[in-house]
Amino acid sequence: MKVKKIPMRMCSVTRERFPKQELIRVVKTPDGEVKIDLTGKLNGHGAYIKKDLTVLESAKKTKALARALETNIPDSVYTDLEEIMKK
């Protein structure tokens, strides 16, 4: 029996590799809009962040997501990420 491959992705903040299910994808769409992609299928340039509030605080301070997506991240995106992580 074949072993199923687990897709791994790198957190843009901590630079650690995790299974895709443990991360949240943030996407810069072709229009330049920044959205949270819970499906993992949204079109655009994506960056992953670990589902951890301390990592989110670090992302705000170091602007790691802004660097990864090469755009400014609105505060509303950080607020939405915090709500998702608290669930």
N, C-alpha and C positions, 0 to 999 in steps of 0.2 A: 504494500500500500504506500502511495506517495505521501510525503509530508507536505502540507500546504504552506506556501511561502507567506510570511507576514511582511507587508510593506512597511518599511522604515522611513522616517522623515527626520530632518534636523530642526530643532527648535532655533529660531532666529535670535533668541536672547541668550540662552545658556550654551548653545552650540553642541548640545548633546543629541544623540539619536534615540528616538522612541518609536514604538509602533504607531501607525497613523491614527488609531482610535484614541490615543492618549493626548492628541494635539488638536488645536483649533486652527483652522485655516483662515487667514485674512487676505483678501484679494483686492488688488487695484485693477478695476475694470478698464477696458480699452477707452472708455469715456473719461478716465482719470478719477472716478469715484472709488472710495474705499468702502468695502462691505465685508461682513463676516460670512463665511461660507461654511455652513454646517453640513451640507451635502458633499462637499469636496469636488464638485463638478462645475462650479461657476467659471465662466470664461475670463481669463486675465492672468496677470502676474501674481502668484501667491507666495505667502510667507506663513510659516507655522509657529505657534506659540504653545507652550506647555500649559495644561489646565491647572494652574497653580497661582494663587493670588500674589505670592511673593515674587514670582516671575513676572507677573503683570506690572507690579510696582517698579521692578527693575527695568522693564521695557519702557515705562514712562520716563524714568530718570535718564536712561542712556540713549533714548530715542532709537532703539535697535530696530523696531518695526518700520519706522520712518526711513531708516537707511536701507533696510532690505527691500522696501517697496519703492524707494526713491521718490517719496512724496510726503507731504505733511499729513499726519493722522489726526482727524478731528477728535475732540474730547468725547463726543457721543459714541464713537467706536470703542474707546476704552471703558466707558460706562456700560455699554452693551456686553462687552467681554466680561466685565466684573459680574454682571447679573447671570450670565451663562455659567461662569465658574462657581458661583454660590449654590447652584442647583444640585 
